[in-house]
Amino acid sequence: MKRYDVVFDVSAEDDLVDIYRYVATNESVEKADKLFGSLRSACKKLITIPYRGHVPLELFEVGVVEYREIRYKPYRVLYSIDGKTVKVHCILDGRRDIQAVLQERSMR
């Protein structure tokens, strides 16, 4: 079975930290620890089956098809595949307006 390297870019790492902080502050450190581990684990599963994700509809509609996503409800993990590398670009709360979040990030 072909194996891929899964790497997190700076934005994805920042997203994980932000999610952790939010959950730890508003719920509990234990829940934050569990969620952090689960999100990283979901991303690491892309090592063997990166094409299981799909192109997000919001991106497909504007002709952007190089990104795929998997979900760990309510979170959406956006990533791309380049050769044998899966690059995780962001981990977003799916309850937010994804187009607005991505547009905001592109202006940074």
C-alpha positions in Angstrom: 0.0 0.0 0.0 1.3 3.4 -0.9 2.1 5.7 2.0 2.1 9.5 2.0 3.8 12.0 4.3 1.3 14.2 6.2 2.6 17.6 7.0 0.8 20.6 8.7 1.5 24.1 7.5 1.7 27.0 9.9 -2.0 27.9 9.5 -3.1 24.4 10.3 -0.9 24.2 13.4 -2.3 27.7 14.4 -5.8 26.3 13.9 -5.2 23.4 16.2 -3.8 25.7 18.9 -6.8 28.0 18.6 -9.3 25.2 18.8 -7.5 23.7 21.8 -7.5 27.1 23.6 -11.1 27.7 22.9 -12.3 24.3 24.1 -10.0 24.4 27.1 -11.3 27.8 28.1 -15.0 27.2 27.4 -15.3 23.5 28.3 -12.4 21.7 29.9 -8.7 20.9 29.4 -9.6 17.2 29.2 -12.1 17.8 26.3 -9.5 20.0 24.6 -6.8 17.3 24.9 -9.2 14.6 23.5 -10.3 16.8 20.6 -6.7 17.8 19.8 -5.6 14.2 19.6 -8.7 13.2 17.6 -8.2 15.9 15.0 -4.5 15.1 14.6 -5.4 11.4 14.3 -8.0 12.1 11.6 -5.3 14.0 9.7 -2.8 11.3 10.1 -5.2 8.7 8.6 -4.5 10.5 5.3 -1.1 8.7 5.3 -2.8 5.7 3.5 -5.9 7.0 1.9 -5.6 10.7 1.0 -8.0 10.6 -1.9 -10.9 9.6 0.3 -11.6 13.3 0.9 -13.6 15.4 -1.6 -13.3 18.8 -3.2 -15.3 21.2 -1.0 -18.4 22.4 -2.9 -17.6 26.1 -2.1 -14.2 25.8 -3.8 -15.5 23.6 -6.7 -18.1 26.2 -7.5 -15.3 28.8 -8.1 -13.1 26.4 -10.0 -10.6 25.6 -7.3 -10.2 21.8 -7.3 -6.7 21.2 -5.9 -7.9 21.1 -2.3 -9.8 18.3 -0.7 -11.4 18.0 2.7 -12.3 15.4 5.3 -14.6 16.1 8.3 -14.3 15.5 11.9 -17.6 17.0 12.9 -18.0 19.9 13.2 -14.5 20.5 11.9 -13.4 20.5 8.3 -9.8 19.7 7.4 -8.6 21.2 4.1 -5.6 19.7 2.4 -3.8 19.2 -0.9 -1.8 16.3 -2.3 1.5 16.8 -4.1 3.3 13.6 -5.1 3.7 11.6 -1.9 3.0 14.5 0.4 -0.4 15.5 1.9 -0.3 19.1 3.2 -2.9 20.0 5.7 -3.7 23.7 5.2 -6.4 24.5 7.7 -8.7 23.0 10.2 -11.9 25.1 10.4 -15.1 25.0 12.4 -17.7 23.9 9.8 -20.4 26.0 11.5 -18.6 29.1 10.3 -18.9 30.6 6.8 -16.0 28.8 5.1 -15.9 31.1 2.1 -15.5 34.1 4.4 -12.8 32.4 6.5 -10.8 31.4 3.4 -11.2 34.8 1.8 -10.0 36.5 5.1 -7.0 34.2 5.2 -6.1 34.9 1.6 -5.9 38.6 2.4 -3.3 38.1 5.2 
